């Protein structure tokens, strides 16, 4: 199961930016790596990881936009969750 989670994180760091990343599976992968995820009533996912918080806007298409992928990539780099280290 860990390989599936790692693959989801790796997909965030691919070039060109992937836009077909399933949000729910990504959130599950982040929880696997220690994140606390809370879905708000405003359709946002609050991600708390290593005392840092990130707010992810959930789309109705269930996939991330390029801007959201870049923002999430920067957040994961700041908490040291990158493909080379997981």
Buried (B, 14 or more C-beta within 10 A) or exposed (E): EEEEBBEBBBBBBEEEBBEEBBBEBBBBBBBBBEBEBEBEEEEEBBBBBEEEEBEBBBEEEEBBBEEBBEBBBEBBEEBEBBBEEB
